[in-house]
């Protein structure tokens, strides 16, 4: 599915500063998540990129020209139609899946350590 490029609305300076702080927090969590199996690093990196598209017209035009961004943006927009309760349930399922993956990765790592 192809989305048309949304019109970019410039933000006021306080919003830009808060947005950049949020981008930096997401980037930090994303890098930590790439190192530690407990945090989903790719999700935080995508969120940082998404917030950055709201702050910069250049980044927004680049992002909307990429099919992978539009694919994930479609899923993000689909979730926006959910009720608050359904969003909380969905977020809880994502957290639960991340914890299960982390426990599985930690168990596999510990098995490899004891085998050697």
Beta strands, then each sheet from edge to edge (+ up, - down):
end
